Amino acid sequence: MELTTMEAMIQGEAKLWGNIFAFTDSMALRCVLELGIVDIIHSHGGPITLSQIAAGIDSPSLNIDNLARLMRLLVRKDIFTTHHQPSDYGSCEALNLVPFILMQSHPELMTSWLCLSQCVKEGGTAFSKVHGCEVRDFAHKSPKFNKMFNDAMACTAKLVAERILWGYRDWFSSINGSLVDVGGGTGEMVAKIVKTHPHIKAINFDLPHVITTAPMQLGVSHIEGNMFEAIPNADAILLKRVLHGFSDEDCIKILKNCAKAIPKKTGKIIIVEHVLEPNGNGPFDETGLVFDLIMMLLAPSGKERTELDWKKLLKEGGFPHHKIIKIPAFPSIIEAHPA
Ligand SMILES: C[S@@+](CC[C@H](N)C(=O)[O-])C[C@H]1O[C@@H](n2cnc3c(N)ncnc32)[C@H](O)[C@@H]1O
């Protein structure tokens, strides 16, 4: 066998081992959170030894050898470092993903992955095959699951909100009238926008059962309704991580209602969604494909879309002009105009 063939075989085999054991990364992360290691390191406030971490873990029979082996892997994976690094913005943000890690690695979601092949064979969500109902109904029945799910969504939404406000700040300054956040949940995003851009008249629009739980926010009006029926009139519309949960047909209906709600000449919609680039080399391109599978697992008609998919949807929904603005975050901003 030629050396190059041998090298290629070894590389292929190594990649396969990596894939076989990919799940151990999320399991090790979960373990670290369950043991409270992140909090121990943070509350220590400086470089910390293994024995100090061990002392912080609540266990009378801690196996420090096992702890060392766990930490060794996570250092190798760049989750922790053996060298002191001054705390910066990046590491603070990473902490905010804790609820998301806990949700994704929770048995109730992990078991869904075992039904992935069934999803491919028959369609339908893997979650419903395991639990007999969709996520929304399951959350309705289980307050614990509901909290876990909402906390996970909230922590990613917070992260994205910060990046949008930073990456798209000039545009928010240029809004001269009203902005409605369609499917805005409890209104955190528009509340953040008006805080930095108080000249905007902000409306948070969502289903009645969501709006009833929405806290009063300075400068935000909450309006309940159904986006498939009508959307409140505004100069601009924000649709953040809403359309990826719906089929193309439903998205077109929503977009047509958006087009009716904004001025034909000057109106604009801002869609915050991931734009799939299956062969891209960007930092989030592979994660985008993973999120697409997560949508397959959890959302009956949900999917992530490529730029071409977005272009077709927008055109059919009454928005022939669009521009994609990359921000330093997993989703991009897709700005679209009816004229
Ligand atoms: C994935 S969440 C996104 C929430 C928020 N935009 C964010 O980025 O965190 C989708 C939102 O759409 C809302 N929604 C679903 N169907 C709706 C409808 N028919 N009319 C209005 N809002 C709806 C849900 O209640 C939920 O708050």
The ligand as an ORCA input file, in Angstrom:
! r2SCAN-3c Opt
* xyz 0 1
  C     -39.470     30.176     17.995
  S     -40.436     31.369     18.808
  C     -39.501     32.831     18.473
  C     -39.708     33.848     19.520
  C     -38.852     35.128     19.354
  N     -39.087     35.788     18.115
  C     -37.393     34.821     19.541
  O     -36.609     34.997     18.630
  O     -37.033     34.399     20.658
  C     -41.850     31.556     17.733
  C     -42.885     32.529     18.258
  O     -43.956     32.618     17.310
  C     -45.178     32.665     17.994
  N     -46.289     32.241     17.120
  C     -46.532     30.983     16.670
  N     -47.647     30.967     15.922
  C     -48.111     32.236     15.904
  C     -49.246     32.854     15.287
  N     -50.080     32.129     14.553
  N     -49.424     34.174     15.453
  C     -48.566     34.921     16.216
  N     -47.457     34.382     16.820
  C     -47.254     33.069     16.664
  C     -44.956     31.713     19.154
  O     -45.892     31.895     20.193
  C     -43.528     32.059     19.559
  O     -43.489     33.104     20.505
*
